[in-house]
Amino acid sequence: MLSADETQHLRNVLRLKTGDEVYVFDGTGREFRGEINAITRDKTDIRLTTQVAPTADESPLNLTMVIGLLKGEKFDLAVQKLTELGVTSVVPIITARADVRIRNDDDAERKLIRWRRIVMEATKQCGRARLMSVASPINLDEFIAGASAKGELRLLLAERDGAPLATGIDNNGTAAQLTAIVGPEGGWTDHEINQARQAGWQIVTFGGRVMRAETAAIACAALLQHRFGDLH
């Protein structure tokens, strides 16, 4: 059963009707061929006929990108492109120099709904069958404390005080699970970098290359998918 939003797209944009063949995915990695049984104002009933291989395979790398909050369109762009790059999950973090502040729980929920809608649209566009997850915004210190016991490769991308990114990843052979943190436009404070280092995170940089935060997140994900995933 398709939702009201998907029904509107199916009926008004794709101009599909009862009896037409469609392809749908369940968000967990499975895709199906089906036939439209009925379309009403706010829902569509589809009879699934065959499970098919998704257009885009999922990366073997379980990659979490943790990103300092950015102004609306910048974070939206990062979410869209990270979906296309096969990232597994995104965690928005609140940092000392974040461009955006979460005013209250309702504000956080509105942002989360928007980001997840962007994920859905990007997933359909790029042929994935698994939805990239987007977590609720969390403070950096809370995230680091909660992630400190994990065994995966953990990187924090900074503009200073770190080894080149290539060195950080080449010293770790192969990785099946990886988390990378990218800061906001204002960068990290010394306290934040030291906090991450003391918790076992590798501090890495792009060398002398200076990028906007959203560009850094996208470039970092692409490089990690090339090194450990399926972007060749």
Backbone as CSV, one residue per row, in Angstrom:
resi,resn,N_x,N_y,N_z,CA_x,CA_y,CA_z,C_x,C_y,C_z
1,MET,0.842,-1.187,0.000,0.000,0.000,0.000,0.888,1.251,0.000
2,LEU,0.687,2.114,-0.978,1.461,3.340,-1.033,0.792,4.451,-0.229
3,SER,1.612,5.358,0.310,1.107,6.468,1.115,0.432,7.513,0.238
4,ALA,-0.138,8.515,0.902,-0.807,9.592,0.176,0.172,10.358,-0.709
5,ASP,1.362,10.658,-0.193,2.351,11.389,-0.984,2.780,10.589,-2.206
6,GLU,3.065,9.295,-2.002,3.482,8.466,-3.126,2.339,8.274,-4.120
7,THR,1.117,8.205,-3.621,-0.052,8.075,-4.500,-0.209,9.306,-5.375
8,GLN,-0.024,10.486,-4.781,-0.115,11.722,-5.549,0.933,11.760,-6.652
9,HIS,2.150,11.340,-6.329,3.217,11.307,-7.332,2.881,10.309,-8.435
10,LEU,2.408,9.143,-8.044,2.070,8.091,-9.012,0.955,8.544,-9.956
11,ARG,-0.058,9.203,-9.375,-1.228,9.585,-10.167,-1.007,10.864,-10.978
12,ASN,-0.418,11.891,-10.358,-0.351,13.206,-10.997,0.928,13.455,-11.776
13,VAL,2.032,12.789,-11.385,3.301,13.005,-12.072,3.588,11.876,-13.065
14,LEU,3.498,10.639,-12.591,3.773,9.497,-13.464,2.594,9.138,-14.358
15,ARG,1.399,9.621,-13.995,0.181,9.375,-14.777,-0.126,7.890,-14.925
16,LEU,0.108,7.124,-13.862,-0.179,5.700,-13.900,-1.633,5.444,-13.523
17,LYS,-2.111,4.280,-13.900,-3.525,3.944,-13.652,-3.640,2.467,-13.302
18,THR,-4.830,2.069,-12.910,-5.095,0.681,-12.540,-4.680,-0.266,-13.672
19,GLY,-3.952,-1.319,-13.293,-3.492,-2.298,-14.270,-2.072,-2.071,-14.745
20,ASP,-1.523,-0.885,-14.491,-0.161,-0.597,-14.930,0.859,-1.338,-14.059
21,GLU,1.999,-1.662,-14.671,3.085,-2.327,-13.945,3.950,-1.287,-13.241
22,VAL,4.366,-1.594,-12.022,5.226,-0.690,-11.259,6.317,-1.499,-10.562
23,TYR,7.353,-0.780,-10.143,8.405,-1.374,-9.324,8.454,-0.609,-8.006
24,VAL,8.454,-1.338,-6.905,8.452,-0.722,-5.582,9.532,-1.372,-4.716
25,PHE,10.005,-0.635,-3.706,10.983,-1.194,-2.775,10.496,-0.980,-1.354
26,ASP,11.008,-1.817,-0.440,10.507,-1.778,0.931,11.398,-0.994,1.890
27,GLY,12.494,-0.424,1.397,13.376,0.374,2.239,14.415,-0.425,2.991
28,THR,14.318,-1.754,2.945,15.280,-2.603,3.651,16.212,-3.335,2.688
29,GLY,16.084,-3.046,1.370,16.958,-3.671,0.390,16.250,-4.554,-0.616
30,ARG,14.937,-4.714,-0.474,14.197,-5.579,-1.397,13.372,-4.739,-2.375
31,GLU,13.364,-5.187,-3.638,12.578,-4.514,-4.671,11.651,-5.525,-5.332
32,PHE,10.469,-5.052,-5.754,9.459,-5.954,-6.304,8.839,-5.362,-7.568
33,ARG,8.437,-6.255,-8.468,7.585,-5.885,-9.594,6.148,-6.098,-9.145
34,GLY,5.270,-5.194,-9.522,3.876,-5.335,-9.115,2.923,-4.726,-10.123
35,GLU,1.633,-4.842,-9.801,0.580,-4.296,-10.665,-0.389,-3.499,-9.809
36,ILE,-0.786,-2.336,-10.301,-1.701,-1.469,-9.545,-3.095,-2.075,-9.554
37,ASN,-3.593,-2.370,-8.353,-4.947,-2.892,-8.224,-5.977,-1.782,-8.167
38,ALA,-5.680,-0.724,-7.390,-6.645,0.360,-7.216,-5.920,1.617,-6.756
39,ILE,-6.421,2.767,-7.206,-5.886,4.058,-6.799,-7.031,4.908,-6.266
40,THR,-6.878,5.399,-5.044,-7.855,6.325,-4.482,-7.148,7.659,-4.235
41,ARG,-7.812,8.561,-3.540,-7.250,9.890,-3.331,-5.991,9.857,-2.491
42,ASP,-5.942,8.953,-1.501,-4.820,8.995,-0.561,-4.083,7.676,-0.386
43,LYS,-4.337,6.705,-1.245,-3.581,5.457,-1.153,-3.671,4.678,-2.462
44,THR,-2.680,3.805,-2.655,-2.638,2.954,-3.842,-2.410,1.518,-3.404
45,ASP,-3.240,0.625,-3.893,-3.090,-0.796,-3.587,-2.343,-1.461,-4.742
46,ILE,-1.256,-2.145,-4.402,-0.425,-2.799,-5.419,-0.326,-4.288,-5.123
47,ARG,-0.525,-5.095,-6.135,-0.352,-6.539,-6.017,1.067,-6.884,-6.447
48,LEU,1.877,-7.366,-5.497,3.255,-7.717,-5.809,3.285,-9.046,-6.557
49,THR,4.094,-9.103,-7.608,4.152,-10.322,-8.418,5.497,-11.036,-8.309
50,THR,6.605,-10.279,-8.330,7.927,-10.900,-8.346,8.930,-10.029,-7.607
51,GLN,9.787,-10.674,-6.812,10.908,-9.930,-6.249,12.008,-9.854,-7.303
52,VAL,12.593,-8.647,-7.461,13.613,-8.436,-8.478,14.867,-7.867,-7.825
53,ALA,15.973,-7.919,-8.554,17.218,-7.331,-8.047,17.131,-5.816,-8.136
54,PRO,17.518,-5.105,-7.093,17.507,-3.640,-7.154,18.397,-3.122,-8.269
55,THR,18.064,-1.950,-8.777,18.868,-1.344,-9.837,20.295,-1.099,-9.362
56,ALA,20.443,-0.622,-8.128,21.768,-0.338,-7.572,22.051,-1.276,-6.409
57,ASP,23.182,-1.958,-6.464,23.584,-2.828,-5.362,23.975,-1.985,-4.152
58,GLU,23.804,-2.545,-2.960,24.244,-1.870,-1.752,25.746,-2.052,-1.564
59,SER,26.394,-1.033,-1.056,27.828,-1.109,-0.796,28.113,-2.123,0.304
60,PRO,29.223,-2.848,0.218,29.602,-3.758,1.311,30.076,-3.011,2.556
61,LEU,30.318,-1.709,2.412,30.786,-0.899,3.527,29.610,-0.320,4.305
62,ASN,29.577,-0.605,5.600,28.580,0.009,6.479,29.152,1.349,6.933
63,LEU,28.758,2.418,6.249,29.367,3.736,6.446,28.390,4.700,7.100
64,THR,28.779,5.201,8.257,28.007,6.240,8.946,28.747,7.559,8.821
65,MET,28.056,8.578,8.302,28.611,9.916,8.211,27.950,10.787,9.287
66,VAL,28.785,11.377,10.124,28.320,12.210,11.232,28.674,13.647,10.865
67,ILE,27.664,14.524,10.769,27.879,15.852,10.185,27.382,16.945,11.127
68,GLY,28.234,17.951,11.360,27.806,19.111,12.126,26.664,19.822,11.418
69,LEU,25.686,20.281,12.176,24.515,20.921,11.588,24.909,22.113,10.713
70,LEU,24.285,22.180,9.537,24.529,23.252,8.575,23.202,23.921,8.238
71,LYS,23.285,25.105,7.668,22.073,25.793,7.254,21.323,24.957,6.238
72,GLY,19.985,25.083,6.268,19.047,24.243,5.542,19.494,23.616,4.249
73,GLU,19.740,24.406,3.204,20.018,23.848,1.895,21.354,23.103,1.857
74,LYS,22.304,23.513,2.683,23.601,22.846,2.704,23.472,21.444,3.279
75,PHE,22.739,21.312,4.372,22.566,19.973,4.959,21.688,19.122,4.056
76,ASP,20.674,19.735,3.437,19.823,19.006,2.501,20.651,18.417,1.366
77,LEU,21.571,19.217,0.824,22.422,18.747,-0.268,23.277,17.570,0.186
78,ALA,23.852,17.685,1.378,24.683,16.594,1.889,23.865,15.311,2.031
79,VAL,22.671,15.413,2.580,21.807,14.241,2.752,21.495,13.599,1.401
80,GLN,21.174,14.420,0.421,20.845,13.894,-0.910,22.029,13.159,-1.531
81,LYS,23.192,13.777,-1.505,24.354,13.186,-2.169,24.900,11.975,-1.409
82,LEU,24.813,11.989,-0.094,25.266,10.827,0.676,24.362,9.626,0.419
83,THR,23.078,9.884,0.200,22.174,8.801,-0.196,22.635,8.188,-1.518
84,GLU,22.933,9.045,-2.486,23.370,8.572,-3.796,24.695,7.809,-3.704
85,LEU,25.540,8.183,-2.759,26.848,7.551,-2.611,26.798,6.245,-1.828
86,GLY,25.611,5.822,-1.418,25.477,4.524,-0.766,25.792,4.515,0.715
87,VAL,25.778,5.691,1.349,26.034,5.762,2.783,24.917,5.045,3.538
88,THR,25.268,4.384,4.618,24.293,3.614,5.396,23.451,4.498,6.304
89,SER,24.098,5.436,6.988,23.353,6.287,7.916,24.035,7.636,8.090
90,VAL,23.247,8.626,8.456,23.727,9.978,8.736,23.287,10.359,10.142
91,VAL,24.213,10.955,10.883,23.902,11.439,12.228,24.219,12.935,12.270
92,PRO,23.204,13.796,12.414,23.465,15.232,12.568,23.938,15.499,13.996
93,ILE,25.006,16.283,14.133,25.510,16.568,15.470,25.522,18.074,15.743
94,ILE,25.362,18.394,17.012,25.383,19.770,17.480,26.771,20.037,18.047
95,THR,27.457,21.012,17.487,28.830,21.320,17.888,28.918,22.763,18.383
96,ALA,30.072,23.111,18.924,30.247,24.456,19.485,30.095,25.538,18.426
97,ARG,30.535,25.242,17.201,30.497,26.255,16.143,29.501,25.909,15.046
98,ALA,28.482,25.153,15.371,27.474,24.754,14.379,26.768,25.978,13.808
99,ASP,26.441,25.912,12.514,25.728,27.003,11.853,24.272,27.096,12.303
100,VAL,23.740,26.008,12.824,22.320,25.919,13.149,22.152,25.435,14.580
101,ARG,21.133,25.934,15.257,20.796,25.465,16.594,19.400,24.850,16.576
102,ILE,19.229,23.788,17.350,17.919,23.153,17.489,17.168,23.874,18.605
103,ARG,16.055,24.493,18.269,15.329,25.312,19.252,14.587,24.466,20.269
104,ASN,13.971,23.392,19.821,13.192,22.537,20.710,12.949,21.198,20.012
105,ASP,12.224,20.315,20.677,11.959,18.979,20.109,11.157,19.066,18.813
106,ASP,10.207,20.006,18.741,9.413,20.152,17.522,10.279,20.576,16.347
107,ASP,11.220,21.467,16.610,12.144,21.908,15.568,12.975,20.734,15.072
108,ALA,13.467,19.918,15.983,14.253,18.742,15.609,13.417,17.776,14.782
109,GLU,12.173,17.576,15.175,11.302,16.646,14.457,11.001,17.144,13.048
110,ARG,10.770,18.445,12.888,10.512,19.002,11.555,11.717,18.797,10.631
111,LYS,12.895,19.036,11.162,14.103,18.845,10.359,14.271,17.375,9.977
112,LEU,14.002,16.488,10.928,14.155,15.059,10.678,13.188,14.589,9.595
113,ILE,11.963,15.065,9.645,10.973,14.702,8.623,11.437,15.174,7.247
114,ARG,11.968,16.394,7.184,12.453,16.934,5.913,13.605,16.094,5.375
115,TRP,14.573,15.802,6.233,15.740,15.033,5.776,15.333,13.643,5.294
116,ARG,14.418,13.013,5.995,13.987,11.666,5.593,13.195,11.705,4.294
117,ARG,12.500,12.798,4.050,11.803,12.938,2.773,12.823,13.074,1.636
118,ILE,13.886,13.808,1.873,14.950,13.950,0.872,15.595,12.597,0.596
119,VAL,15.817,11.815,1.647,16.374,10.469,1.473,15.473,9.629,0.585
120,MET,14.179,9.680,0.829,13.237,8.896,0.030,13.319,9.279,-1.444
121,GLU,13.308,10.574,-1.745,13.359,11.017,-3.127,14.681,10.636,-3.782
122,ALA,15.786,10.806,-3.064,17.091,10.464,-3.623,17.226,8.965,-3.837
123,THR,16.657,8.173,-2.946,16.709,6.715,-3.069,15.989,6.247,-4.323
124,LYS,14.822,6.817,-4.575,14.072,6.462,-5.783,14.848,6.870,-7.033
125,GLN,15.483,8.033,-6.972,16.195,8.544,-8.146,17.420,7.698,-8.490
126,CYS,18.144,7.235,-7.463,19.419,6.549,-7.730,19.287,5.032,-7.799
127,GLY,18.103,4.497,-7.547,17.890,3.065,-7.742,18.220,2.187,-6.560
128,ARG,18.487,2.791,-5.399,18.708,1.966,-4.209,17.373,1.394,-3.719
129,ALA,17.440,0.297,-2.992,16.231,-0.280,-2.398,16.273,-0.200,-0.880
130,ARG,17.378,0.298,-0.341,17.524,0.465,1.107,17.595,1.954,1.429
131,LEU,16.787,2.374,2.369,16.785,3.771,2.768,17.953,4.071,3.702
132,MET,18.695,5.113,3.421,19.709,5.586,4.348,18.999,6.124,5.593
133,SER,19.448,5.718,6.755,18.802,6.201,7.973,19.355,7.570,8.357
134,VAL,18.502,8.404,8.945,18.911,9.704,9.459,18.480,9.771,10.918
135,ALA,19.442,9.934,11.805,19.155,9.953,13.236,18.726,11.348,13.687
136,SER,18.166,11.425,14.865,17.850,12.720,15.465,19.145,13.435,15.826
137,PRO,19.170,14.759,15.728,20.380,15.509,16.100,20.815,15.211,17.530
138,ILE,22.132,15.132,17.740,22.673,14.788,19.052,23.919,15.639,19.294
139,ASN,24.195,15.967,20.530,25.402,16.711,20.864,26.634,15.867,20.581
140,LEU,27.709,16.524,20.150,28.935,15.811,19.806,29.460,14.981,20.969
141,ASP,29.481,15.557,22.166,30.039,14.809,23.301,29.211,13.576,23.621
142,GLU,27.891,13.668,23.457,27.035,12.497,23.678,27.310,11.426,22.637
143,PHE,27.492,11.850,21.384,27.750,10.877,20.331,29.073,10.168,20.563
144,ILE,30.112,10.928,20.869,31.430,10.332,21.089,31.398,9.372,22.268
145,ALA,30.709,9.750,23.322,30.612,8.871,24.485,29.895,7.572,24.139
146,GLY,28.851,7.659,23.316,28.092,6.470,22.952,28.789,5.606,21.938
147,ALA,29.686,6.202,21.134,30.357,5.454,20.073,31.710,4.922,20.494
148,SER,32.172,5.280,21.682,33.550,4.974,22.070,33.832,3.485,22.206
149,ALA,32.796,2.683,22.408,33.013,1.247,22.592,32.956,0.471,21.278
150,LYS,32.620,1.138,20.180,32.506,0.443,18.909,33.876,0.027,18.396
151,GLY,33.906,-1.050,17.631,35.179,-1.563,17.151,35.532,-1.149,15.740
152,GLU,34.682,-0.372,15.079,34.953,-0.042,13.688,35.983,1.071,13.564
153,LEU,36.454,1.285,12.348,37.356,2.388,12.058,36.606,3.690,12.277
154,ARG,37.217,4.608,13.044,36.549,5.868,13.392,37.464,7.034,13.035
155,LEU,36.959,7.938,12.196,37.729,9.072,11.710,37.013,10.375,12.034
156,LEU,37.769,11.400,12.367,37.231,12.750,12.492,38.007,13.642,11.544
157,LEU,37.294,14.222,10.582,37.919,15.069,9.577,38.043,16.490,10.124
158,ALA,39.263,16.995,10.155,39.517,18.328,10.696,40.352,19.135,9.714
159,GLU,40.459,20.424,9.977,41.270,21.278,9.112,42.710,21.391,9.606
160,ARG,43.013,20.763,10.757,44.348,20.873,11.330,44.585,19.706,12.289
161,ASP,45.838,19.560,12.719,46.207,18.627,13.793,45.883,17.168,13.475
162,GLY,45.933,16.795,12.193,45.646,15.409,11.859,46.553,14.882,10.760
163,ALA,46.523,13.568,10.577,47.250,12.936,9.484,46.433,13.057,8.201
164,PRO,47.074,12.972,7.026,46.312,12.970,5.775,45.277,11.838,5.768
165,LEU,44.140,12.100,5.174,43.082,11.082,5.121,43.594,9.782,4.517
166,ALA,44.393,9.881,3.461,44.912,8.672,2.803,45.717,7.820,3.769
167,THR,46.497,8.470,4.638,47.290,7.728,5.623,46.390,7.028,6.623
168,GLY,45.349,7.726,7.065,44.429,7.153,8.045,43.717,5.918,7.543
169,ILE,43.344,5.913,6.267,42.600,4.763,5.750,43.525,3.663,5.244
170,ASP,44.687,4.036,4.709,45.607,3.012,4.194,46.237,2.180,5.300
171,ASN,46.296,2.728,6.496,46.861,1.993,7.624,45.883,0.999,8.232
172,ASN,44.696,0.898,7.651,43.674,0.050,8.256,43.188,-1.064,7.335
173,GLY,43.972,-1.392,6.320,43.647,-2.537,5.478,42.250,-2.453,4.897
174,THR,41.411,-3.368,5.303,40.026,-3.358,4.859,39.116,-3.037,6.045
175,ALA,37.998,-2.424,5.758,37.046,-2.079,6.813,35.641,-2.392,6.322
176,ALA,34.873,-3.078,7.151,33.483,-3.361,6.811,32.547,-2.356,7.457
177,GLN,33.008,-1.714,8.523,32.185,-0.752,9.242,33.046,0.454,9.598
178,LEU,32.540,1.628,9.281,33.351,2.832,9.435,32.452,4.014,9.772
179,THR,32.909,4.863,10.669,32.203,6.096,11.011,33.141,7.269,10.824
180,ALA,32.673,8.295,10.119,33.477,9.494,9.881,32.692,10.720,10.332
181,ILE,33.356,11.589,11.074,32.735,12.821,11.560,33.287,14.000,10.776
182,VAL,32.374,14.844,10.290,32.746,16.070,9.575,32.124,17.245,10.308
183,GLY,32.919,18.265,10.571,32.443,19.391,11.370,31.636,20.410,10.584
184,PRO,31.201,21.476,11.250,30.429,22.544,10.610,31.355,23.530,9.907
185,GLU,30.785,24.551,9.291,31.578,25.549,8.571,32.613,26.209,9.484
186,GLY,32.263,26.439,10.739,33.163,27.115,11.660,34.308,26.261,12.165
187,GLY,34.283,24.970,11.829,35.356,24.069,12.245,35.219,23.617,13.689
188,TRP,36.251,22.910,14.156,36.252,22.342,15.499,36.974,23.256,16.485
189,THR,36.577,23.184,17.722,37.361,23.799,18.785,38.472,22.830,19.182
190,ASP,39.497,23.356,19.853,40.574,22.485,20.337,40.026,21.427,21.286
191,HIS,39.061,21.821,22.099,38.478,20.873,23.058,37.808,19.714,22.325
192,GLU,37.076,20.000,21.254,36.375,18.942,20.524,37.360,17.975,19.871
193,ILE,38.417,18.503,19.287,39.420,17.630,18.661,40.098,16.754,19.716
194,ASN,40.464,17.356,20.822,41.116,16.588,21.893,40.177,15.544,22.482
195,GLN,38.909,15.904,22.616,37.916,14.969,23.148,37.797,13.739,22.261
196,ALA,37.748,13.956,20.945,37.644,12.838,20.007,38.919,11.995,20.028
197,ARG,40.057,12.645,20.025,41.332,11.910,20.033,41.458,11.028,21.272
198,GLN,41.081,11.574,22.417,41.182,10.814,23.661,40.213,9.634,23.688
199,ALA,39.140,9.738,22.909,38.168,8.639,22.838,38.542,7.609,21.773
200,GLY,39.693,7.794,21.127,40.154,6.795,20.170,39.873,7.090,18.716
201,TRP,39.388,8.297,18.406,39.130,8.663,17.019,40.426,9.114,16.357
202,GLN,40.612,8.710,15.088,41.755,9.182,14.312,41.420,10.553,13.722
203,ILE,42.280,11.536,13.941,42.075,12.857,13.381,42.764,12.900,12.016
204,VAL,41.996,13.200,10.971,42.536,13.207,9.613,42.156,14.519,8.922
205,THR,42.900,14.854,7.874,42.654,16.087,7.135,42.694,15.823,5.637
206,PHE,42.273,16.812,4.870,42.424,16.782,3.420,43.729,17.458,3.003
207,GLY,44.673,17.530,3.903,45.925,18.204,3.593,45.695,19.709,3.523
208,GLY,46.139,20.330,2.446,45.967,21.770,2.295,44.686,22.172,1.611
209,ARG,43.829,21.213,1.287,42.590,21.517,0.566,41.533,22.027,1.537
210,VAL,40.992,23.213,1.253,39.946,23.789,2.098,38.613,23.656,1.385
211,MET,37.635,23.041,2.044,36.325,22.803,1.441,35.221,23.299,2.370
212,ARG,34.097,23.609,1.787,32.913,23.846,2.596,32.532,22.541,3.284
213,ALA,31.804,22.655,4.376,31.504,21.467,5.173,30.719,20.431,4.378
214,GLU,29.722,20.884,3.600,28.928,19.920,2.842,29.763,19.253,1.756
215,THR,30.691,20.003,1.154,31.584,19.424,0.151,32.513,18.404,0.798
216,ALA,33.022,18.737,1.976,33.923,17.823,2.685,33.225,16.510,3.015
217,ALA,31.960,16.591,3.440,31.215,15.375,3.773,31.033,14.494,2.546
218,ILE,30.684,15.115,1.430,30.461,14.357,0.196,31.771,13.756,-0.317
219,ALA,32.835,14.570,-0.316,34.134,14.081,-0.790,34.653,12.960,0.101
220,CYS,34.490,13.109,1.403,34.950,12.084,2.340,34.220,10.768,2.092
221,ALA,32.898,10.829,1.929,32.127,9.612,1.676,32.544,8.947,0.378
222,ALA,32.787,9.744,-0.663,33.192,9.182,-1.953,34.547,8.480,-1.836
223,LEU,35.488,9.102,-1.137,36.811,8.499,-0.977,36.744,7.210,-0.160
224,LEU,35.929,7.197,0.868,35.812,6.003,1.698,35.106,4.875,0.949
225,GLN,34.099,5.218,0.139,33.438,4.191,-0.671,34.397,3.647,-1.733
226,HIS,35.269,4.506,-2.238,36.260,4.034,-3.218,37.266,3.098,-2.558
227,ARG,37.690,3.443,-1.351,38.727,2.649,-0.670,38.187,1.363,-0.077
228,PHE,37.007,1.416,0.517,36.490,0.253,1.250,35.183,-0.307,0.681
229,GLY,34.501,0.459,-0.146,33.195,0.051,-0.650,33.220,-0.420,-2.083
230,ASP,32.241,0.057,-2.861,32.081,-0.415,-4.244,32.164,0.697,-5.275
231,LEU,32.727,1.829,-4.909,32.850,2.951,-5.857,34.217,2.875,-6.511
232,HIS,34.262,2.268,-7.690,35.552,2.020,-8.349,35.606,2.722,-9.701
